């Protein structure tokens, strides 16, 4: 037992409300949206696969993503005890080593559900869970370096859920190669989205020695880099849509890219001030482009 554990309130088991808070349901939306994009891109009828669809939604958000949140909070408990003592683990509402136990139990449950959905989904879940643990847990602690940490988050929040959604609708079969390509491109762009979240914690990350891109590059350069990383993959997606003769989707993606560029111009004038604003506006446009592309893939992915 950690020294800090002895100072916590004597609670034997975590309450359901504390566990739900530990799982951070608000973070489930990005992978569930990417999962929905994968479902749409498969071209299969939702009404004919609604049971597996529900299991896939459960796997993507309340299981795998929730696991990553529990694991992250457990391995960050000492830092949270200083910066955010009211969170479930440092406050004692998730007592003892229950944070770790929940992460392990939820990982096992996730793998069981994934195995029901087929080998491709199971493989995606294994990769996602491995990245979730490597992101937070030693010896890897990918989150300590933004290059690796943001790449892992991008894959877990965009690419893997997209592939999972398509594979679920295809009864666990391997999706079309074009689905893998688009999922990869949007995962790369998500690296820039993850960087946006680091601007709010520049001072704390600097003090703790965490190598976020704003810390390593400076806010101005990191902002421009994040914009570049978000924009370039979308331009490649646009090129793919034109090549695949999908003019409507190409027009929609063009519009969302142009609107993002307008927002980016404002963001880079003062990254620390406008990062939350761009996170709401620019990222919304980004995910709308994802869905437009997914709809187009229905007619080109076989």
PyMOL commands that set and color helices and strands:
alter all, ss='L'
color gray80, all
select helices_A, chain A and resi 3-7+16-23+25-42+46-48+50-75+77-83+98-116+119-136+142-144+146-169+177-196+199-208+213-217+219-243+247-267+271-300
alter helices_A, ss='H'
color red, helices_A
deselect
rebuild
show_as cartoon
